[in-house]
C-alpha cells in the first residue's frame, strides 16, 4: 500500500486561496496518475484535477481557470492550488495515486482534508 498524507485544508473566505498537498510514501512502484477528488455532503465524489505521468493535466469544468494541479516527482508529492474559491468548492478533498508494478494497477487514497469556503 502507498501511504498518502494530505495537508493544507481549512476555512477560507470566498475569493481566497488554499494550497493542498499530498505526499506519497516512497516505494518501488511507479506512479501512473496523481489526482484530486472532492466530495460535498450528499453529493457524489467527483474528479477535480488529474496529472497523468508524462501526460497533460485535466480539470473539472467547475474549477478550470481557478485550480492548478502540480507535482514534485522527486518528493512524490502532488499539490492543488485553489484560487478564487467559491462556497460551492466546500468539500472534503482527497488525493488519489494510481500505481503500477509493471503487471497490474491499483489506487491509493489520502485521508481527506476539509475545505470550507464561507464568509
C-alpha positions as CSV (number, residue, x, y, z in Angstrom):
1,X,0.0,0.0,0.0
2,X,1.2,3.5,-0.9
3,X,0.7,5.8,2.1
4,X,-0.8,9.3,1.2
5,X,-0.7,12.1,3.7
6,X,-2.8,15.2,2.9
7,X,-2.5,18.7,4.4
8,X,-3.5,22.3,3.6
9,X,-7.2,22.3,4.1
10,X,-9.0,24.8,6.2
11,X,-11.5,27.7,6.3
12,X,-11.2,30.5,3.8
13,X,-13.4,33.3,2.7
14,X,-14.9,33.5,-0.8
15,X,-12.3,34.7,-3.2
16,X,-9.5,33.4,-1.1
17,X,-6.9,30.7,-1.8
18,X,-5.7,27.5,-0.4
19,X,-2.9,25.1,-1.4
20,X,-3.4,21.4,-0.7
21,X,-0.5,19.0,-0.5
22,X,-0.4,15.2,-0.7
23,X,2.8,13.3,-0.1
24,X,3.1,9.7,-1.1
25,X,5.4,7.3,0.6
26,X,8.4,6.2,-1.3
27,X,8.1,2.8,-2.9
28,X,9.5,0.6,-5.6
29,X,6.3,1.1,-7.6
30,X,5.7,3.6,-10.4
31,X,3.0,6.3,-10.3
32,X,0.8,6.4,-13.3
33,X,-1.6,9.2,-12.3
34,X,-1.9,11.6,-9.4
35,X,-5.3,13.2,-8.9
36,X,-7.6,15.2,-6.6
37,X,-11.2,14.4,-5.9
38,X,-13.7,16.1,-3.7
39,X,-17.0,15.1,-2.1
40,X,-19.5,17.5,-0.7
41,X,-22.2,16.3,1.8
42,X,-24.9,14.4,0.0
43,X,-23.0,14.6,-3.3
44,X,-21.1,12.1,-5.4
45,X,-17.3,12.1,-5.3
46,X,-16.1,14.0,-8.3
47,X,-12.7,14.3,-10.1
48,X,-11.4,17.8,-9.7
49,X,-8.0,17.5,-11.4
50,X,-5.6,14.8,-12.6
51,X,-2.0,14.7,-13.6
52,X,-1.0,11.7,-15.6
53,X,2.7,10.9,-15.5
54,X,4.1,12.1,-18.8
55,X,0.7,13.5,-19.9
56,X,-1.4,16.6,-19.8
57,X,-3.4,17.8,-16.8
58,X,-7.2,17.7,-16.8
59,X,-9.7,19.7,-14.8
60,X,-13.3,19.6,-14.0
61,X,-15.2,22.4,-15.8
62,X,-16.2,23.9,-12.5
63,X,-12.6,24.6,-11.5
64,X,-11.0,25.4,-14.8
65,X,-9.1,28.7,-14.6
66,X,-9.1,28.7,-10.8
67,X,-7.4,25.5,-9.7
68,X,-3.9,24.2,-10.7
69,X,-2.6,20.7,-10.1
70,X,1.2,20.2,-10.0
71,X,3.7,17.6,-9.0
72,X,7.1,17.4,-7.4
73,X,8.1,14.0,-8.6
74,X,11.3,14.0,-6.6
75,X,9.2,14.2,-3.5
76,X,6.3,12.1,-4.7
77,X,4.0,15.0,-3.9
78,X,1.0,16.4,-5.6
79,X,-0.4,19.9,-5.0
80,X,-3.7,21.6,-5.7
81,X,-3.5,25.4,-5.8
82,X,-7.0,26.7,-5.4
83,X,-7.7,30.4,-6.1
84,X,-10.9,32.4,-6.3
85,X,-12.6,30.0,-4.1
86,X,-16.4,29.8,-4.0
87,X,-18.8,28.4,-1.4
88,X,-19.6,25.6,-3.8
89,X,-16.0,24.4,-3.5
90,X,-16.7,23.4,0.0
91,X,-16.0,19.7,0.3
92,X,-13.6,17.0,1.6
93,X,-10.7,16.8,-0.8
94,X,-9.0,13.5,-1.4
95,X,-5.8,12.8,-3.3
96,X,-5.5,9.6,-5.3
97,X,-2.5,7.9,-6.7
98,X,-2.6,5.2,-9.3
99,X,0.4,2.9,-9.2
100,X,1.8,0.0,-11.2
101,X,4.3,-2.7,-10.6
102,X,4.5,-3.4,-14.3
103,X,2.0,-6.2,-14.0
104,X,-1.1,-4.5,-12.6
105,X,-2.5,-1.2,-11.4
106,X,-4.1,-0.1,-8.1
107,X,-5.4,3.1,-6.4
108,X,-4.5,4.5,-3.1
109,X,-6.3,7.4,-1.3
110,X,-5.4,10.1,1.1
111,X,-7.3,10.5,4.4
112,X,-9.2,13.6,3.1
113,X,-8.9,17.2,4.1
114,X,-11.8,19.6,4.7
115,X,-12.0,22.8,2.6
116,X,-14.7,25.2,3.8
117,X,-15.4,28.4,1.8
118,X,-17.6,30.7,3.8
119,X,-17.9,34.4,4.8
